[in-house]
Amino acid sequence: MIFEILNAKGKKLSHVDLIKNKIFEVLDQEIPADYAEIKWDKIKATLISRKETVGLATYYRHFWISKYKKSTGTKLYDDFLTKVTPKNEARYRIFLEELESNAIDYIRILNPTREDYNNRKEYFWLVQSLNVLMNYFNIVQVRIALLALFQMKDQGHISNKVFKSTILYLENFHF
C-alpha cells in the first residue's frame, strides 16, 4: 500500500506497476514459492523470448482490450479494480494465468514460426498470414483482434474454418 500511495522517485507510476502491486498485495504468500512473482517473471520472459519483443505495458493494454474492454492507459488501473472482481486470491490467480497464457499467444502472433504448430502443413497458412501482418505490414492494432481470435478458438467458441477465414480476411483487408 505504501508503494501505491507514496512514490519516492517522484515519477508517476505506470498502470502496469499499480496493477502488479495490487496483484502482489492480494497474492502475498511466499511459501512454498512466491506464486505471483514467479508468474509475473514468466510473463515478462515470454514477451522477450523471441527476435521481436514487446514491452509489458503494450502487451497488457492489448490483452485488456482483447479480453475486457477498450480503455485508455490512464484508466487501465481503475478498470482493473472494477472488472477483476471479486478481489480474492482465487480470482487474482486466474487473472495471472490468463495473462500468462495470452502472453504465449501474443508472442506467437508477433513472431510466428512453424515450430509453434509442430511444423504441421495445415498451419503454414497461419504462419504466413501472421508474418505478413506483423513483419511486412507492421500493423500493431490488429494484434488485439488476433489475440481475441486465438482465445475464442482455444476456448472452442469458433471453428477452425471461421478462425482461418477471419485471419485471411484481416490480412486481405490490410493489404
N, C-alpha and C positions, 0 to 999 in steps of 0.2 A: 504494500500500500504506500510505503514511503516513496518508492520508485515512481509510482503514478502521480503522487502529489508534488513531490519535490524533484527538481532536476538540477543537480549540482553543476552540470556543464553549461546551463543556461540556454541550451538548444531545445527547440521544440521537438518533442518525441514523435516518432513516426507512428502511424496507426498500427503497423506490424509489431513495434516494440510494446505498445499498450496492450494489444491482443495477446501477445506472448506472455506478458506479465500477468494478465488475468488468468490465462490457462495455467501458468505455473503456480499462481496463488491457490487455485482450486485443486490442482493435481500436485499436492505438496509432499506426498510420501516419497521418501528416499530409500526405503528398504523394501525389497532386496535391491532394487535399482531405481533410479530416478526416471520413471516412465516418460514423463513429459519431455525431459531433456534429451533422452535417447531418441524419441520420435522426432523432435524438432531438429536434431542433428542429422537424422536420416533424410528428412525433407530437404534440408539445405544441401546435403551431399548429393542427393538425386538431381537437384537443379543445376549443379555444376559438374555433373558426371560425364558430359559429352562435349564435343567440339563447340557447339553453340550453347552458351549458358544463359541463364536468366536470373535476375535478382528476386529475392524473396518477396519484396513489395509488389513487383509486377505480377509474379505468379499468384500471390494471394488475392490481388484485385481481380484478376481474370477468373480465378477459382470462385470467388464470392459472386461475381456477376453471373457466371455459368450455373451456379447452384442455387443461389438465393434471389438476389435482385440487383438491379443497376444501382450503383452507389458511388458517390464521389470519394476521393481519397480522404477528405476531411470527415466524411460521415461513416467510414467503414467501421471505426471503433464503436460508435453509437449503435449502428445497425447490428454489429456482432452481439452487443449486450442485449438487444431486444429480440433478435432472431434465435440465438443459440440458448434456448431455454428448455428445460429447467437448468438452473445453474448448479448442477451437481457433478460429482466425479464421473458417473457413467456417461452423461451427455458430453462432457468435455473429452473423454476418452474416444467416444465415437467421432467427435469432430476432428480430433487429431488423426484418427485412422482415415477419415475422408480426405483430409489434407494430404496425407502420405500417399494414398492410392491415386489420387488425382495428380500428384506431382509426377508419378511414374508415367501416367498417360500424357501429361503435359510435355515431358521431356521427349517422349516418343513422337509427339506431334511436332515439336520443334526440331528434332534431329532424327527423322525416321530412318531405320535401317531394316533390311530384310531379316536380320537376326532377331528383331523384335517379334517376328511372326514365324520363327523357326524355318526360315527360307522356303516357306510354302508358296507355291506358284499362285494360288488363289488370292494372295495378299500383295503380289507385286504391283498391282494397280494402285493399291493404297499407299505404298511407299512412294511410288512415282508421283501421285497426286499431292501428297503431303510435301514432298521435296519441291514440287513446282510452287505450291502456295507459300512455303516458308523460305526457300532459298532463291528462287527465281523472281517471284513477285514481291517477296519480303513483306507480306501482309501480316500485321500484328493483330488487328481486331478479329480476324477470322478464328484465331486461337480459342476465343471464348465459345464460339458456336461449335467448334470441333471438340472442345473439352466436354461440353454438354452432350454432344452427339455420342462420343465414346462412352460416357456414363450411361446414357439411355440404352445403348447396345449391350453394355456389360450387365445391366440390370434386367435385360430381356424385354424392355418396353418397345423396342423396334426390331424389325427383322434385319438380316444381313442385306437383303435386297434394298430396303429403304435406306440403310446405312450407306451402302455403296452409291445409290442414286443421289443421295443428298451431298455426299462429298464430291462426286463428279459434277453436280450442279454448281457447288461452290467454286470449284476450280474453273469451270466454264464461265461462270458469272464474272469472276475476277479477271479472267483472260480478256 
